[in-house]
């Protein structure tokens, strides 16, 4: 008998009640709203279970980001303070910020300067030009000191020394290292002795430590020419060319340094007199005379 059909007693058979949790296709067609109470709790439980780890991660991120940003900022401030401290202390001995000036050279300047170092006798004007109390760059003034030629000459001298030792079957990395270190040590000693002498004589000059390094490094040009001449023409060629280069560097140093050490008297063309001026003159000549000694000491054993 179908649901809702009339019974023999005249009553209608009641329809089957929908059981809780029954399938949706078993729903009563006369029911207006579905019963969702059976499924109301389960999704919420799962949602809360999934939400808890996400909220914990967000809270941890909120606590971690400020700490990491603070650490980065603190580290950056420490690094900047350390860099400023190192630069300040280093500038007391060697003005690093001025090194760019000493390498402001070009090909024309290098060619003219090398010619002046080998043949300085015809050069007339030895004064360094200034522009608003600042010396012009070396590429604009041949009289300005530079570090490019001394640095390249020092490296070339080490290479030529290795070549000379190799032609005599005396080459080894240890000997070449000793040659380079000894040349560098003698250069440092020469600069330190010059600084001490200027201090003892109480010379008021604009010569800096880098200027002295540049002037002391120019002698490597003559040393290279002398050693190469010895390799090509023997000891006779070495002595003749080295003697020429020694005389040239002495003339170059005297004419250059007299404007630095004897700047007041030389600039005005006044005859140098007095005990202090005589000390300055002797100091200038001593610095110039020391160049041939170092040139011979560092090259005589390379030519046989």
C-alpha positions as CSV (number, residue, x, y, z in Angstrom):
1,X,0.0,0.0,0.0
2,X,1.4,3.4,-1.0
3,X,2.0,6.0,1.6
4,X,-0.9,8.4,2.1
5,X,-3.5,6.0,0.6
6,X,-6.8,5.5,2.3
7,X,-7.3,2.6,4.6
8,X,-10.3,0.4,4.8
9,X,-11.5,2.3,7.8
10,X,-11.4,5.6,6.0
11,X,-8.1,6.9,7.6
12,X,-5.2,7.9,5.6
13,X,-1.9,6.1,6.2
14,X,0.6,8.5,7.7
15,X,3.7,9.1,5.7
16,X,7.0,7.8,6.8
17,X,8.9,10.2,9.0
18,X,12.3,11.3,7.8
19,X,14.9,9.9,10.1
20,X,17.8,12.1,11.3
21,X,20.8,11.6,9.3
22,X,18.9,10.2,6.3
23,X,20.1,10.9,2.8
24,X,19.0,14.1,1.1
25,X,17.1,12.2,-1.6
26,X,14.8,10.7,1.1
27,X,13.6,14.2,2.2
28,X,9.9,14.9,2.5
29,X,8.6,16.8,-0.5
30,X,6.2,18.7,1.8
31,X,9.1,19.8,4.1
32,X,10.1,23.4,3.5
33,X,13.6,23.4,5.1
34,X,16.2,20.6,5.3
35,X,17.3,19.4,8.7
36,X,21.1,20.3,8.9
37,X,21.5,19.8,12.6
38,X,23.2,16.5,12.1
39,X,26.0,18.1,10.2
40,X,26.2,21.4,12.0
41,X,28.9,20.5,14.5
42,X,31.4,18.5,12.4
43,X,32.7,21.2,10.0
44,X,33.2,23.7,12.9
45,X,35.3,21.2,14.7
46,X,37.5,20.6,11.7
47,X,37.7,24.3,11.0
48,X,38.8,25.2,14.5
49,X,41.4,22.5,14.4
50,X,42.9,23.8,11.2
51,X,42.8,27.4,12.3
52,X,44.9,27.0,15.4
53,X,48.3,26.3,13.8
54,X,47.9,29.3,11.4
55,X,47.1,31.7,14.1
56,X,50.2,30.5,16.1
57,X,52.4,31.0,13.1
58,X,51.1,34.5,12.5
59,X,51.7,35.4,16.1
60,X,55.2,34.0,16.0
61,X,55.9,36.0,12.8
62,X,54.7,39.2,14.4
63,X,57.1,38.7,17.3
64,X,60.1,37.6,15.1
65,X,60.0,40.4,12.4
66,X,60.7,43.3,14.8
67,X,63.6,41.4,16.4
68,X,65.2,40.6,13.1
69,X,64.8,44.1,11.8
70,X,66.4,45.4,15.0
71,X,69.3,43.0,14.6
72,X,69.9,44.1,11.0
73,X,69.7,47.7,11.9
74,X,72.1,47.3,14.8
75,X,74.6,45.3,12.7
76,X,74.5,47.9,10.0
77,X,75.2,50.7,12.5
78,X,78.1,48.7,13.9
79,X,79.6,48.1,10.5
80,X,79.3,51.8,9.5
81,X,80.9,52.9,12.8
82,X,83.8,50.4,12.3
83,X,84.4,51.6,8.8
84,X,84.5,55.2,9.9
85,X,86.9,54.4,12.7
86,X,89.3,52.5,10.4
87,X,89.2,55.2,7.7
88,X,89.9,57.9,10.3
89,X,92.8,56.1,11.9
90,X,94.3,55.1,8.5
91,X,94.1,58.6,7.2
92,X,96.4,59.7,9.9
93,X,99.3,57.9,8.3
94,X,98.3,57.6,4.6
95,X,95.6,59.8,3.2
96,X,93.7,57.2,1.3
97,X,91.2,59.7,0.0
98,X,94.0,61.5,-1.9
99,X,95.3,58.4,-3.7
100,X,93.0,59.0,-6.6
101,X,94.9,62.3,-7.4
102,X,98.3,60.4,-7.7
103,X,96.9,58.0,-10.3
104,X,95.2,60.7,-12.5
105,X,97.6,60.2,-15.4
106,X,97.4,59.5,-19.1
107,X,99.6,58.2,-21.8
108,X,101.0,61.6,-22.7
109,X,102.0,62.4,-19.1
110,X,103.7,59.0,-18.7
111,X,105.7,59.4,-21.8
112,X,106.9,62.9,-20.9
113,X,107.6,61.9,-17.3
114,X,109.7,59.0,-18.4
115,X,111.7,61.3,-20.7
116,X,112.2,63.8,-17.9
117,X,113.5,61.1,-15.6
118,X,116.1,59.9,-18.1
119,X,117.0,63.3,-19.5
120,X,116.1,66.2,-17.1
121,X,118.8,68.6,-18.2
122,X,116.8,70.7,-20.7
123,X,113.7,71.1,-18.5
124,X,113.3,74.7,-17.3
125,X,110.2,75.2,-15.2
126,X,110.0,72.8,-12.2
127,X,107.2,74.4,-10.3
128,X,104.0,72.6,-9.7
129,X,101.0,74.4,-10.9
130,X,98.1,75.2,-8.6
131,X,94.4,75.9,-9.2
132,X,92.6,77.5,-6.2
133,X,95.3,76.4,-3.7
134,X,95.0,72.8,-5.0
135,X,97.7,71.2,-7.2
136,X,96.4,70.3,-10.6
137,X,96.3,66.6,-11.6
138,X,99.5,65.0,-12.9
139,X,98.1,64.6,-16.4
140,X,97.9,68.4,-16.6
141,X,101.3,69.1,-15.1
142,X,104.5,67.1,-15.7
143,X,106.1,68.4,-12.5
144,X,103.4,66.9,-10.3
145,X,104.3,63.7,-8.5
146,X,102.4,60.5,-9.2
147,X,102.2,56.9,-8.0
148,X,101.5,55.2,-11.3
149,X,105.0,55.3,-12.6
150,X,106.7,54.2,-9.3
151,X,104.2,51.4,-8.9
152,X,104.6,50.1,-12.4
153,X,108.3,50.6,-12.3
154,X,108.6,48.6,-9.1
155,X,106.6,45.7,-10.6
156,X,108.6,45.8,-13.8
157,X,111.9,45.8,-11.8
158,X,110.8,42.6,-10.1
159,X,110.0,41.0,-13.5
160,X,113.3,42.1,-15.0
161,X,115.2,40.8,-12.0
162,X,113.5,37.4,-12.5
163,X,114.5,37.5,-16.1
164,X,118.1,38.3,-15.2
165,X,118.3,35.6,-12.6
166,X,116.8,33.1,-15.1
167,X,119.4,33.9,-17.8
168,X,122.1,33.0,-15.1
169,X,120.3,29.8,-14.0
170,X,119.8,31.3,-10.6
171,X,116.1,31.8,-10.6
172,X,113.8,30.4,-7.9
173,X,110.6,31.7,-6.4
174,X,112.4,32.1,-3.0
175,X,115.2,34.3,-4.5
176,X,112.7,36.4,-6.4
177,X,110.6,36.9,-3.2
178,X,113.7,38.0,-1.3
179,X,114.6,40.4,-4.1
180,X,111.1,41.9,-4.0
181,X,110.9,42.1,-0.2
182,X,114.3,43.7,0.1
183,X,113.5,46.4,-2.5
184,X,110.3,47.2,-0.6
185,X,112.0,47.3,2.8
186,X,114.7,49.6,1.5
187,X,112.0,51.9,0.0
188,X,110.2,52.0,3.4
189,X,113.4,52.7,5.3
190,X,114.3,55.5,2.9
191,X,110.9,57.2,3.3
192,X,111.0,56.9,7.1
193,X,114.6,58.3,7.3
194,X,113.5,61.2,5.1
195,X,110.5,61.9,7.2
196,X,112.6,61.8,10.4
197,X,115.2,64.2,8.8
198,X,112.5,66.7,7.8
199,X,111.2,66.6,11.3
200,X,114.6,67.1,12.9
201,X,115.5,70.0,10.6
202,X,112.0,71.5,11.3
203,X,111.2,72.0,7.6
204,X,107.8,73.5,6.9
205,X,106.9,71.9,3.6
206,X,103.9,70.6,1.8
207,X,105.6,67.3,1.1
208,X,103.4,64.4,2.2
209,X,104.3,60.8,2.8
210,X,102.9,59.8,-0.6
211,X,105.0,62.5,-2.3
212,X,108.1,61.0,-0.7
213,X,107.1,57.5,-1.8
214,X,106.6,58.8,-5.4
215,X,109.9,60.6,-5.5
216,X,111.7,57.6,-4.0
217,X,110.0,55.2,-6.5
218,X,111.2,57.1,-9.6
219,X,114.7,55.6,-9.3
220,X,113.3,52.2,-10.4
221,X,113.0,53.5,-13.9
222,X,116.8,54.0,-14.1
223,X,117.3,50.6,-12.5
224,X,115.3,48.9,-15.1
225,X,117.1,50.6,-17.9
226,X,120.5,49.7,-16.4
227,X,119.6,46.0,-15.9
228,X,118.2,45.6,-19.4
229,X,121.3,47.3,-20.8
230,X,123.4,44.8,-18.8
231,X,121.5,41.9,-20.2
232,X,122.0,43.2,-23.8
233,X,125.5,44.6,-23.7
234,X,127.1,43.0,-20.6
235,X,128.6,44.7,-17.6
236,X,130.1,47.5,-19.6
237,X,126.7,48.6,-20.9
238,X,125.2,48.2,-17.4
239,X,127.8,50.5,-15.8
240,X,127.6,53.2,-18.5
241,X,123.8,53.3,-18.6
242,X,123.4,53.1,-14.9
243,X,125.9,55.9,-14.4
244,X,123.8,58.1,-16.8
245,X,120.6,57.2,-15.0
246,X,122.1,57.9,-11.6
247,X,123.2,61.4,-12.7
248,X,119.8,62.0,-14.2
249,X,117.9,61.0,-11.0
250,X,120.2,63.2,-8.9
251,X,119.5,66.2,-11.1
252,X,115.8,65.5,-11.1
253,X,115.6,65.1,-7.3
254,X,117.6,68.3,-6.6
255,X,115.6,70.4,-8.9
256,X,112.3,69.0,-7.7
257,X,112.9,68.9,-3.9
258,X,114.6,72.3,-3.7
259,X,111.2,73.9,-4.5
260,X,109.6,71.8,-1.7
261,X,112.3,72.0,1.0
262,X,113.7,75.4,0.1
263,X,110.4,76.7,-1.2
264,X,110.6,80.2,0.2
265,X,114.1,81.0,-0.9
266,X,114.0,79.1,-4.2
267,X,110.6,80.6,-5.2
268,X,111.9,84.2,-4.7
269,X,115.3,83.5,-6.2
270,X,117.1,84.5,-2.9
271,X,120.5,83.3,-2.1
272,X,120.2,80.6,0.6
273,X,122.0,81.7,3.7
274,X,121.9,80.9,7.4
275,X,122.5,77.7,9.4
276,X,118.9,76.4,9.0
277,X,118.9,77.0,5.2
278,X,122.2,75.2,4.9
279,X,120.8,72.2,6.8
280,X,117.9,72.2,4.3
281,X,120.3,72.4,1.4
282,X,122.4,69.5,2.8
283,X,119.2,67.5,3.4
284,X,118.1,68.0,-0.2
285,X,121.5,66.9,-1.5
286,X,121.6,63.9,0.8
287,X,118.2,62.7,-0.4
288,X,119.3,63.1,-4.0
289,X,122.7,61.4,-3.4
290,X,121.0,58.4,-1.7
291,X,119.3,57.5,-5.0
292,X,122.4,56.2,-6.9
293,X,123.4,54.2,-3.8
294,X,120.1,52.3,-3.8
295,X,120.1,51.9,-7.5
296,X,123.5,50.2,-7.5
297,X,122.8,48.1,-4.4
298,X,119.7,46.6,-5.8
299,X,121.0,45.9,-9.3
300,X,124.7,45.0,-9.3
301,X,124.1,41.3,-8.5
302,X,121.7,40.9,-11.3
303,X,124.3,41.5,-14.1
304,X,127.3,39.2,-14.6
